[in-house]
Amino acid sequence: MLTEYVRGWLSALIDGEGSLTLACHRARGSNMGWWRPLLDIGNTNLDLLKTAQRLIGAGNISYHRGKLNHKDWYLLEVTSGGLRVVLPQLGLIVKEKQRLLLIEALKLLENKHGRDRRDERLSEIWTEMKCLNRKGRP
């Protein structure tokens, strides 16, 4: 269980810097594929992301070279296992709809290991999240 302070800190970080998505991967030449629930947090401060990773208790951090005059940056990716633990403990403001949809998707995927692309509700969640995450949305 996360403390109230840590829940607030993680919630603010995810609302400000994070992205909650349900990715849909398709096997080449097939209608089959799999779902991948994901939390991404990108930042130029590696210590910030290491702290988030430690508090969440899961995730991988990757390095990305900045383009032109931009700084190099890092990406923390948290997948299903970590999301199942941390998302129910948080309350977001800006991305609360995405959080609730991803929790629902995680429950639907619990026994499927993300492999059934044909699930109608997962397709609906994917479409809703895609609209919610669209840049420049009204």
N, C-alpha and C positions, 0 to 999 in steps of 0.2 A: 504494500500500500504506500502510495506517495503522500507526503505531508501536504497540507493545504498550500504552503509557500511554494513547494516544488510544482504542484498542480497549476498554480497561477503562473509561475515562470514558464513552464512548458506550454501552457495554453497561449500565453502572449507570444512566445516564439513561433509557434505553429501558425497562429492567426496572422502574424506579421511577415514571417519569412518562409513558411511552409506551404506545401501543396499536398492535398489529399486526393488521390486518384484511384480509379479502378481501371487498370490497363487490360486490354483484350489482345491476346496474341493468337495468331492463326498459324497452324502448320502449313507450310508451303504445299500448294496443290491439293489442299484438303479443306473441308468445312469444319474439321475438328480443330481444337485449340485449347487455350486455357486462360483463366482470369488471374490477375496479379494485383491484389490490394497493396497500396503503396503510400508511404509518407516520405516526401523529399523535403529536406531543408538545405538550401544553398546559402553559403556565406563565405566571406574572405577570412573570417576569424576561425582558425582551426580549433583553438581552445574552447570557443563557444560550442562548436559542434561536438567536441569530445565530451564536454560536460553534459550536453543533451543526451548523447549516446550512453553515457554512464548512468544518468538518471532514468532513462527509459529501460536500460538493461538489454538493449538489442540494437542492431543496425550496423551498417558498414559505411565507412567514410572513404570517398575517392577524391583524388586531386584532379583539377582541371586548369589548364593553362589559359590565362586571360588573352583575349584577342586585342591587337593594336595597343591602345593606351589603357586597357582595362587590367585590373589586378588579377593575379591568379586566385582561384577560388576552390572551395571544397563542397562536397555534396554528401550529406548524411541520408542514407536510404534505410527505411525501416519497413519490413515486410510483415506478412500475416502473423507470425508468432509474437513479435513485439507489439503489433497493433492490437491484438486480442487482449493484451495485458493493459496497455496504456490508454487506449481510446475510451473505454468505459469510465475511466477515472477522471477524465477531463471534461471541461465545459468551455466551448469556444464561443466567440461572439460573431466574428466575420464568417467563419467556416463551419458553423454549427450544423448546417444542413448536410454538408459533405461528411462531417463526422458521423452523423446519424445514419446516412446512407451507407457509409463504409462499414459501420458496425453491423447493419443488416446484411450486407454482402458477405462479411466474414462468417456470420451465422449460417447463411445459405451454403457457403463453401466448406464448412467445417468437416463434412464427411466426404466431400468430392475431391479434395486436394487440388482445387482450382481447375480441374480438367474439363468440365462440361460447359462448352461455349453456348450450348443450345438452350440453357435455362432462361425462360422468358423474363422472370423478375430481375435476374442479373443483367440482362440486356437493357431493361428499363432503367435500372440503377446507373448503368454505364452511360446511357443517354442523358439522364438527369445531371450526373456529375460533369459530363462534358459541357453541358450548357452552363452550369454554375461556375465552372472553371474558365470559361471563355474570356479572353482578355478584352477589355473595353465593353463588357456587357453593361446594359443600362441598369 
